[in-house]
C-alpha cells in the first residue's frame, strides 16, 4: 500500500491531439478529456497552403516547416 501514482509522473507520456484544419474540435476535446492531464488539443495556425500537420513537414527544405512545427508543439510535450 506504499505505492504512490506520483512516482510515475516522469515516465507517463503526454498525448497531443492535432486536428486538421477542417477537423472536429469537439471530438478532439472529448478525447483529450478522457486522457485527463495527459491529453491536450493543439490547433495549429493553418493557412491556405497548410491544411494538416503533415503540410508543415512537406514544406521545401530550408523553409523551416519542421522547425516551425516543433516550436508550435514544444509547450505541449
N, C-alpha and C positions, 0 to 999 in steps of 0.2 A: 504494500500500500504506500510505499515511499516514492513511487514514480510520479514525476511531475511533467505534464504535457509541455510546459515551457522549455524543457530541455531539448525538444525537437524543433524549436523555432528557427534555428540556424540551418537545418537540413531540409525543411519543407520548401517546396517550390511554389513560387507565385505564378499565377496564370493570368496572362494579359489577353483579353479578347479585343480584336481589332476588326470591327465591321467594315465592309466595303462602303463605298460612297453611297450606294443605294441599299445598304444593309439595314436590318431590322434592329434598331437600338433597344426597343422594348425587350426583345428576346435576349439580346446580349446582356442587358441589365438583370434580367431574371436569372440567367445562367451564372453571372458573377455573384449574385446574392446567394445562390446555392453553395458557392465555394467559400463564402464567408470572407475573412480577411485576406485569403489567398487570391481572390478574384477581383479584377478591375477591368473596366472598359475604357479604351482609349479611342477617341475619334481623331483620326489624322486630318491634317489640313489638305484635303484633296482639292485639285483644280481641274481644268479642262484636259490636262494631259495625264492625270493620275486618278484612277477610279478604284484601286485596291492597293494593299501594301506591296504586292509584287511589282507594281509600276514604279515604286521608289527604287527598287533593285535593278530594274530594267533600263534605267537611265544610262546614257552614254558614259563610258569610263571617263573619269576626271570631272564629272559634273557634280559629284558629291552626294548622289542619291542614297548610297549605302550609309554614308556618314550622317546624312540628314535623318534617315530612319532610325539609326542607332541613337542619335541625340534626342529624338522625339520620344523614344521608348525608355531611355535610361532612367527617368524618375520612377518608373513602374517596375523596374527589375530589382 
